[in-house]
Amino acid sequence: MSQLSKNIKNFKVLYIKDTDISDEVLNLCKRVFCSLIAIDSKDDVTYYLDTTIDIVVCDTRDNSVAKELLDIFSKSSIFFVPHLRDDDIVLNSLNIFCENLSLKDSLIKKDEEFKLFKSDIMTIFTHELKTPLNIIIGYSNYISRLLKKDLTISKIEKINNLSSKIYANGTLQSHMIENLLEVGKIQLNDTSIDKKRYNLYSLIEEEFGIYEELYEKDVVKNIDKDLLVEVDSRIFVLLFRNIFSNAIKYATSKVVISLYSDELNSFILDIEDDGEGIPKEQHKKVFDIFEQLDTDVLVREKEGMGLGLYIVKYFSDMCNIKLNLDRSKLLGGTKVTLCKDLG
């Protein structure tokens, strides 16, 4: 007998046959399906209309009966038993039928997931951009009022400080949009690598000021400022930014960044924080898209779109960079490590 499709066993089936037809196909179906209801006449189908039936197996030679069943079970899928009564023929037909049905269900599910994705992304995007935008508007308005008064040294210092915050929050908005665009490229498989030799510190130097301004936490930098590595500059900055922004966001008060080369001729980037850390059983899950997303977007404990670590995982795999997530022995929170052979 042909090998059974795994999908066949997952369906709830109503088997309807003419009373004058032999039971060979019915017995075959009993072996194939885990959940099967068998009746000898279409006259008994009314009882099952309120039951969730995935497949109606129609074993009848009467075409009018078959047509009537199509009307009755309009929401179910109907399988018409082949007239050739060979077990392999019937079973192969069932296999193909159920595989197609599973594909159809999968496409429907994907469509529903995509609709939910669009709804979620708009909700998150709107909510996350609102905070930095409100800060920018508020500080800009305050600076405008200060400029209408006599400027003192104190007021100039205040304006300078607020300007830095406006720049940091505007950049944060830009980074959010950039992450969103990167996810779009990933989904379309529209990503590429363009490697050149760079000083790694020069690529990430600007990131420190932006996020230290936003979160005002202690950032310790143990960095080899002369380290030259062949990388895609855009991708490396994305990797660093998303790991660092996550660390400083979840840290209680301190982040330690180490960037160096080792005796194995590899560059290593360690980013550690003193936050609560990530439970080991959640390590794989945090790299899923939208994993930061809570049930209620508006009451989440931490801001963020839930895209950063998904992007980190994708590009580290793409660039053959080893990515490791662990608990920090130094600070007690989370430690993320990137490691790559020097080019």
Secondary structure, DSSP 8 states (H G I E B T S, - for coil): -----GGGGGSEEEEEE-TTS-SHHHHHHHHH-SEEEEES-GGGGGGGTTS--SEEEEE-S-HHHHHHHHHHTTTSEEEE--SS--HHHHHHHHHHHHHHHHHHHHHHHHHHHHHHHHHHHHHHHHHHHHHHHHHHHHHHHHHHHHHTS---HHHHHHHHHHHHHHHHHHHHHHHHHHHHHHHHHHHTT------EEEEHHHHHHHHHHHHHHHH--EEEEEE-TT-EEEE-HHHHHHHHHHHHHHHHHH-SSEEEEEEEE-TTSEEEEEEEE-S----GGGTTGGGSTTTT--SSGGG-SS---S-HHHHHHHHHHHTT-EEEEEE-TTTSSEEEEEEEE--
